[in-house]
């Protein structure tokens, strides 16, 4: 059984939580609603951070750290892409 706690929120906020939908479906509990809102917030933060990355700076840093893929490391993926392109 998971641990639970009580938080104080205004009635109006609780009512708003009850109207939140996720992917077009209402959520069953306040816990599900809060968890979904936190996940969405974290997802947005991640993509905002990704948008702020300069691809050239990222590549340069990854090369300096030795984590940038070298030629041939994507051989399997490249063959799959080529096979898809020839059948399309």
Secondary structure, 3 states (H helix, E strand, C coil): CCCCCCCCCCHHHHHHHHHCEECCEECCCHHHHHHHHHHHHHHHHHHHHHHHCCHHHHHHHHHHHCCCCCCCCCHHHHHHHHHHHHHC
